[in-house]
Amino acid sequence: MLVLSRLARTPFGILLWFGLFLQSVDASPHKKLLVLGIDGCRPDALLKCRAPNLRALAENGTYTWYALSRPPTKSGPCYSSIFTGVWNDKHGVTDNSFINQRFDRYPMLFSRLKDADPAFYSGWFVYWPNLYTDMPHGADVSSGGWSDKATQDWAVDLLKNGNPDALFVQLGAIDAAGHDSGFDPDNSEYLDAIEEVDGRVGTVMSALKARPGFADEGWMIIALSDHGGFSTHHGGSTVEEMRTFFIVSGDGVPHREIGHDWVQKTCIVPPYGIRLDGKDDCIRIPDASQYHFGSDQDFTVEFFMRTSESSGRFVISGNKDMSDGKNPGFAFVRTSEGTWMLNLADGTNEKEISGPYVADDRWHHIAVVFKRQGTLSLFQDGIRTGALDISDIGNIDTPYGITVGQDGPEEYPYFASESVSELRVWKTAIADSVIWAWLFTPVTDSHPNCADLVGYWKMNDGSGGILRDYSAYANHGILVGGDTVWVAPDERVETLRFDSCRTAKTVDLAVTALAHFGLENEPNWDLDGKNLVSGQNPAAVHYSRLSSDPSLSLKNFPNPFNGQTLICFSMPAQGRATMEIFDVLGRRIACLLDQLLPAGDHQLVFSGEGLSSGVYILNLSTPTARLSTKILLMK
Ligand SMILES: [Zn+2]
């Protein structure tokens, strides 16, 4: 019980304490939490360092060097995910400005804990001041100011002289070294910074262990990085930027390495495209009624792009006059920070949302799905990176057709310096799973949405000034500028399926910490994380969420199976799903899944390893329904 155990610490509570003492209300132990935010620390670099203090936490706890953080891999979005327990498409933070934030709907961890117990007392000490000036962190004492030494001292002071229930300490020297000289396991300056920060972790841990009541205080210590880095930046969708570590230690947390299942996909970008020179090149696709989406028509735009230009601004593609952002239409814009953003307006209302870093001179797949009565969703390399309510945006029609490298009237002050290929426009909202499945594959008749393709410029023409439209509309594009270069990218792009439940992710922190304080994850909190300390079942080797479908269903294939079988099921509504396997005598063989799931399609891989051949019964239970199916293992 969180609430009663704290009463003794308030002046009024002292009276209650004596009054209730004989009833032994404080039988449940106190719980406390220390979160160490090791900013911008790549696990592969950490493992090259001595770092005895962080290693000791891992050696005594549940840990993984293969956790993931979702793009945009910047501190604003990443710490928002860590402390709300939901991703950017819910908390709304997709850059370091915190605009579009939804902390009212998805409160931060310390706020939730204080809600549950008004006497909950916490400290928040950070290197990056915006984490305490711009975030509703809910802590009672907070400071920040570009100094790890000061941050460490504030934390030590509170641990020595105060009685905090929870403490967040963010250390920034590793991130600063990465920006200066490279986020790189072979960069000695970066490694030195890791060892320096590890020393500060040691100082804070010593102060913690020196507390007179330490042994009985039930401290859980969580150390993690908010993101990694690549070259001298982060913010993008490369594995180097998304990979983090996650250590949960103390308070009886078992020693265990958390498995991971990244479902990596390495593909070759379709080997064609066109490079716009940044001086006078652009692509003009004539106006046509199939791009007039009005006020209600859902649509999707996808393309590949590559740019090394990280300064200035240019229009990647769009259909609007960008002399005023409020003008009707949509535009993909490469911002002066090397990220991209999407602008959508109807002449009166305007919406803008940031995407990840893109100016790393690698090919990236970009997609935006416009659900006109709901949300607009951003994707980079198949990973959903943000969402924004656009239900108040009306008619977006323009007379400009679609341009690439310029705005609609071709009067934007800067031309785009970028390579592009595979521009696809659809008059439907493409499902996440379809975007993922067709990421690197040119569209064919077997694409589930091929009837909704209203424009498809592969940019594989190779010569001349006309870009063929491969859709049924044959509305060919025109090259403007004249000296464009045809390119033949033969580049491998490595990306990850994000939704595997076996992989630890930064959003797991909030759920793991709430469970430590005895707070059950409530369905209406709509959290994306899971508790990393409670067991994960090894029988299900991979679980992932797919798209939406309104009915409960359950099937597997292959069936019969030998080795592994893919189990697919659909949830009509959000709820706790339990999946168990029984033998024909009704004995439970394994629990494959027991967790809160969103509505939609889900899948997991079941391994028959260790089981003998025969019939097994697969049961799926939700709060409202129960389904069974027979599966046959043949070895
Ligand atoms: Zn940084």
Boltz pocket constraint, residues with backbone or C-beta under 6 A from the ligand:
constraints:
  - pocket:
      binder: B
      contacts: [[A, 40], [A, 175], [A, 176], [A, 179], [A, 234]]
      max_distance: 6.0
